[in-house]
Amino acid sequence: MLNRRELNRAALCIALGAWALPRPSNGQEAPRWRSDPFGLGVASGMPREGSVVLWTRLAPLGEESAERDARPPCQVRWEVFADEALRQRVAAGEQVTDAARAFSVHVQVNGLAPQRSYWYRFTCGDAASPVGRTRTAPAAGAAVARLRLALASCQHYEYGFYAAHREIAGRDLDAVVFVGDYIYEGHIGPSLAQRRHDGPVPLTLDEYRARHAHYKRDADLQAAHAAHPWILTWDDHEVVNDYASDREPAPTGTEQFLRRRAAAYRAYFEHMPLALAPQGPDMRIHDRFAWGDLADIWTLDCRQYRSHHACADPQMDHGRMLTNCAELADPARTMLGTAQERWLAEGVATSKARWKLLAQSTQVSATSIETAQGRQTWTDGWDGYPVARQRMLQAMADAKLRNAVTLGGDVHRFIAADLRVRPNEADSPVVASEFVGGSVTSRGASRAAMDKMRLDNPDIAHARGDERGYAFLDIDRGAARCEFRATPHPALKDAPLGRQALYVVEDGRAGVMAG
Ligand SMILES: [Fe+2]
C-alpha cells in the first residue's frame, strides 16, 4: 500500500481535453522576464474528492500578440503545499505551454486528500506567481456538516468595481459558484462608465483573449480567484448578448457566428480553471460536483443548446418583451437541449445528497408582467422556454425530490422565489426554491420595476435590482441560508457590502422564507 507521501508523488499532471501539450524544445533556457508574466494571477477550480484544476497564464503586461506568438514554448513548474507557509510540498510537476494556447496553463492535480485546503504556486524561469489557496471536495458519501458558497455573476467592468470580489476573497468559503457574464463584449455610454474596457468589441480569438486578460488584471477579481476554487458556468456575454445556440442577434449567418463562438469559447477556456478544452465551436461546460452526503451541485449550460428565441425579430434577434407569441407553447422548444435535459433529470432523480443545487445562468421563476396590451413575457430567459421549464420542474416533482434549489444570475437582481410546476398558481405545489445572486457590477432594474414584477408574480418573495453584490450561501443539514450581500449601484472601489436580506429554505420543505 502506498503511503501518503508516495500517493502524493503519484499526483498526475495530465494533458487536458483535446489539447496535446507541446514538448520542451531542446536546449531551452529558463526565461528571464523583463516584466511579471503572472500579472493575470492564478486560479483553481473543479474541486473534487482529491483533485482540483490549477490555472495561470503567462502574459507580461503590454506584450503584443505578435511578440507573444514569436515567443518559444516555455516550461512552467507548479507546486502544491499542505500548508500556507509552503513548507510541506505534496505535489509538483512541470508543464510546457506555448503561443498556440496563449501561454495558458491548466494542471489537473490528482491524489490530494479530500475536504482540505491546499496552497499552490507556479514558477517560470526567474518569475514566481502569487500563491493561491484551494480546497478539495469531501469524499463521496462522507458525512459533511456544512457547505459555504459565494454565488456571483455579471461583472461588467465598465459599470463599477469588484467590491463583491474583495469581500468574497476575505471570506472562509468552500467554493465560489460563478454563473455567467464573466466578461462583457459590449461597451456602455461614457456617462455611465466608472472605468473603461480597452480594445474593440471582440470578434476574433485575440480580441477575446485581450478582453479576458483585461478583466483578469483587476486586483479584487484576482484575489477572489486566489482565495477559493471556482465552479463555473457561462451565460451570453462570454460570447455576445442574447445569443442562442448558433445564432447571434445580428443576422450574420450561422457559419460566421460559429467562428466567433469558437473564438470566444477558446479564449474563455484559456482563462479559466477548467479541464475540458473546446473543440471548435463546441465546449462541454455542464457538470456535476458532489459535496459528500450534503450537496450535489450541477452546473448547467443554458446557451449552447437552446432553441432560438420564440417569435424572433429577423432583423435583430435580441430577447424582447412580447404579449402574444404562440410559439412559446411549442413543446419542441428547449433551454438545455435534449441530452443535457435528460442527464439532469436522471442525475437529480438518483442523487442521494441532502441538497440538490442547480447552478445555471438565469432566473427560473416567472417574471412576466401585466400591461394594458396583456401579459408581457421576456423571451431570452426561462420565461421564453416555459414548456422546458415545466418539464424540468415536473421531473423534480415526479422524482419527489427534496431540497432542490436553483442558483442563478443574468438578470442583475437579487431574487428569492418559490418554484412551482405551473408558476404562480397556488394549487400547483412548490417543488423547489430559487436564489438569484444579483450582479457584481452590471446595472439592474429600479425598485419600482421590481415591485411591479413581484406584484404580478406571487411566487417571487424578494426582488431587488437597484444594488450590486453577490449571495452568500450557508448550507447545513437543517437548512440552506442565503444572504444577499449588497452595495448601492454603482459599486465603488472601497464600497462596503451589507445585508440586503436573508432567506432560508428548511430541510424537507420546498420554498423560501424570510430569515
Ligand atoms: Fe449580465
Boltz pocket constraint, residues with backbone or C-beta under 6 A from the ligand:
constraints:
  - pocket:
      binder: B
      contacts: [[A, 154], [A, 155], [A, 180], [A, 181], [A, 237], [A, 410], [A, 411], [A, 412], [A, 442]]
      max_distance: 6.0
